Amino acid sequence: MDRFKRILKKIFVLPPVPTVVIALFGYAFVIAVAVFGINIPAVEYLSYLASAYALIVTITGLPRMRAYIKSVKKRLFDLSAVKRIKETKYGGKYFDDIRFRAKVSLYCGLFINILYIAVKMFSGIYYRSVWFAALAIYYILLAVMRFMLIRREKRYTGTSEIEIELHRYRACGITLLIMNEALAGIVIFMVYQNRGFDYPGLLIYAMAMYSFYAVISAVVNLVKFRKHGSPVLSASKTITLIAAMVSMLSLETAMLSRFGSNDTPQFRAIMTGATGGGVCTIVICMAVYMIVKANKNLKKLKINNSQT
C-alpha cells in the first residue's frame, strides 16, 4: 500500500518547475485543439486527458508552489539591486510599508480598470454591441468608485482616519447596492433576448485567462488586506472582486455563444440567468455586509469617544 502511495505521489505530486511546465502544456494543448477545430477523436481524448492531468498537478502542486514562490522572493530580496532600491525613499516604503504598497495597488488597479474600459468601449463601437457598451459603463462606475477611494486616501489625517475610512466604506456599499440594479438589468435583458457577449477569434481565450486570474487574485487580496484593518483597502479589493465576477459572467455568455451551438435557447437562458442572478446576489450580500459593518463600527467609535 505504501509503495502504491509513493507511485501516485511521484505521478501526481510534482516539484514546482515540472508542475508549471506540465500545466502550461496541458492547458495549451486543449486550447489548441478547440481553436483549430481538430476533430480527430484520438487527439481530442488525448487533449482531455492532458488537461485533466494538468488540473490535478496544478491543485496538488499549489502548496509547494507557494513555498517555492516565497523562497524565490527571499532570494530576489537578497539581490544587491533590490537592496539598493530598498535604500531609496519610495523603494523602502514600498517594501516595508504595507499601506503604501496597498495605495500603489489602488493606482495600478485603477489604471488596469481604465484599460479594460477602453477595450470594452472599443469593442462595443467596433462590433456595434450594446452589451459591450453596457458593461463598459458599469466598469466606468466601478472606476469612479475606486478613484473616490484614492482621493479619500490622500486626505487622511491623524485621529479621524479610521472614521473617515468607515464612512467611505459605507458609501461604497450603498453605491454598490444602487449599481446592482443596473447589473440586474443587464442580466435580465441578456436572458430575455437570449444574447450576450461575443469575443472574436483568439480574444476569447485571452479574456478567459484574464477572468480566471482576476477572480483568483481578487479573492486572495480581499482576504489578505482584511487582516490590516483598513476599510478603504477592503472596499477597493471588494470592487476588484465584483469586477472580476462580472468578467466571468461576460465570459460565460461568450463561451455559450462560441461553443454552445448545440445547446437549446432555454439552456443558455437558464445558465445566464443562474450565473447572473448568483453574481447579483453576491454583490447585494457584500454591499449589505459593508453597510452593516460600517454602521456597527461607527457606533462603537461614537460610544468610545463619548466615554473618553
N, C-alpha and C positions, 0 to 999 in steps of 0.2 A: 504493500500500500504506500509506504514511504517513497519507494522508487517511482511509482506511478505519479505521485505528487511532485517529485523532483522533475520528472519529464514534462508534466504540464506546466510547471513553473518556468522551465527553460524555453518552452514554446510560447507561452502567453505573457510572461513577466520578463520583459527585456530591459537592458540598460537604456539610459536616456537617448543616446545618439541613434542606435538601431530603431528605437521606438519612433522617433521623429521621421527617419528615412522611410520606414515601412508605412507609417500613417500617411505621409505625403503621397507615396506611390499608390497606395490603395485608393485614396480619395481621387487622385488624378486619373487613375485607370477607369473608375466607374463614370467619372465626368466625361472623359474622352469617348467612352462607348456611347453615352447619351448624346453628346454633341454631334458626333459624326454619324449617328444613326446606324451603328453596326448591328445587323440583325442575325449574326451567326450565333446560334444557341450556345455553342461551347464557349465562345468568347464572352457572351452575356453572363452565363453562370459563373465563369471564372472571375469576372469583374465583381459580381455579387459576393463571392467568397472572399475576394481580396478586400473589398470594402468592409465586410463583416469582421475579418481578421484585424484590419486597421482600427476599427472601432474598439475591439476588445483590447488590443495592446495600448490604445490611447487611454482607455479607462484604467487598466491595471498599471500603466506607467505614470499616471498623474502624481502619485506620492513621490516617486523617485525623481520625476521632472522638477517638482517643487524644490526638493533638496538640491538637485543639480543646479537649478537657476540661482539659488541662494549662494552656492559655492562659487558660481561664475561671477555673481555680483560682488562677492567678497574679494575675488581676485582682481576684478576691474577696479574696485575702490583702492586697491593697493598699488595700482599703476602710478608712476610718477606724474604723468599728465593729469590724471584725475586729482591727485593730491595738490597739484598747482592750481587747478580750478577751484578746489575747496578752500584754498588760501585767499581767493578773491572775495570781495564783499558779497556779491549776489550768489556766487557759487557756493560759498559756505552756508548762506541762508537756505539755499535750495536743498542741500544735503542734510542739514541739521535741524531746520525748522519745518515741521510737518504742516503748519498752517500756511507758510509761504509757498510750500510745494503744492498745497491744495489750491491756493489762489492761482498759481501758474496753470494748474489743470483746468480751472474755470475758464481762463482765457483761451486755452487750447481747445476746450470743448466748444466754446462759442465760435471759434474760427472754423472747426470741423462742421458745426451746425450750419454756418453760413454757406460753406462749400456744398453741403448736402442740399440746402435750399436752392442754390444756384442750379444744381443738376436737375432737381425736380421741376423747377420753373422752366428750364431749357427743354426738358423732355415734354412738359405739358404744352409748350408753344410749338415745338418741332413736330410732335406726333399728334397735336390737337386733342390732347387727352384732358378731359375735365378732372379725372381722378388725380393725375399728377399735380395739376394746379391746386386742387383742394388740399392735397397732402402738403404741398409747399406752403400754403397759407397756415396750416396747422403748425408746421415747423417754424414758421416765422414767429408765431405767437410764443412757442417754446423758447426761441432765441431771445425774444423781448424779455421774457421772464428771467432767463439766465443773465441778460445784460443788467436788469434791475438788481439782481443779487450781487453782481460785480460792483455796481455803483455804490450799493449799500456797504459793501466790504470796505470801500475807500473811506467811508465816513465814520467808521467805528472809533470810539474814544472811551478810554478808561472804564469806569464802573458801569456805565449804561450799555456796554457792549452786548451782554447776553440778552438783555431785554429787547434791544433793537433787533437782534437776530431772531428772537421768538416772534416778534411782530411780523418780520419778513417771512418767516416760516409759515405763519398762519395765513398771511396774504397769498402766499404761493399755493397753499392748499385750497383756498377759496377760488383762486383763479383757475386751478385745475378742475374744480367742480364745474365751473361755468364752461370751460373749454371742452369738457367731456360731452356736453350737449352737441357741439359741432362734430366731434368724433363719432358719436352715436348716429348723427345724421348721415355722415359719410357711409357708415356701415349699412344703415337702412337702405340707402339708395343703391349700394352695391348689391345687396340681397334682392331688392325689388326689381332692379334692371338686369340682374344676373351678369354683372360686369365687374371688372376690376382693373388691375394694373397689368401692363404687358411690357416686359423688358426685352428689347430686340437683341438678337444674336447672342454673343457671349456675355453681354451685360448682366444677364440673369444670374450667372454663376458668380460674377464679381459681387453683385448685390447680396447673394446668398452668403458668401464668405463674410462680407461686411456685417450683415444682420446677425449671424451667429456670434461673431466676435463682439459686436456691440452689446448683445444681451449678456454674454458671459462676463465681459469687462464691467458692465454696469452693475450686475449683481455683486461681484467681488468688491468693487469700490464702495457700493452702498453699505455693505456690511463693515468694510474696513474703516470708513470715515465716521460711522456711528459711534465708534469707540472713543473718538476725540471730543465728543460732546458739543459739536458746533452745529446748531440748527441750520445755518445758512449753507454749510457744506453738505449736510444731509439733504437739504432741499435741492441743491444742484445735482446731486447724484440721483435723486428721485426723478428729476426732469430727464436726465440721461437715460434712466431705465425705461421711462414711458416712451421716449423717442425710439429706443431700441425695440420695444414691443410693437409699436406702430409699424416699424420697418419689417418686423416679422409678419405682421398682418398683410402688408402690401406684397411681401414675398410669397405668402401662401396663395394669394389670388393670382399672382403671376405664374406660380407653379401649376395651379389648376388650369389656367388658360393655356400654358405651353404643353403640359404633359397629360392633361385630363381630357383629351379628345374623345375618349370612350366613356367618359362619365356623363351621367344624366344631368340636366339643368337643376333638378331637385337636389341632387347630391352636392353640387357646387354651392347652391344656396344654403344648404344646411351647414356645410363646412365653413363657409364665410361667415354666416350668422353666428355659429357657435364660437369661432375664434374671435370675431369682432365683439360679440357680447362678453366673452371672457376678458378681453383687454379692457373694455369699458368698465366692467365690474371691478377689476383690479385697480384701475385708476380712481374710481369712486372710493374704494376702501382705503387706498393710500392717502387720498385727499382728506377724507374724514378723519383718519388717524392723525394727520398733520395738524388739523384744526383742533381736535380734542386735546392732543398732547400739548400744543402751544397754549391753549387756554388753561390747562391744568398747571403748567409750569409758570405761566404768568401770574396765576392766582397764588401760587406758592411764593413767588418773589414779592408780591404785594403784601402778603402776610408777614414774611420775614422782614421786609423794610419797615412795616408798621411796628414791629416788636423791638427794632433797634433804635 
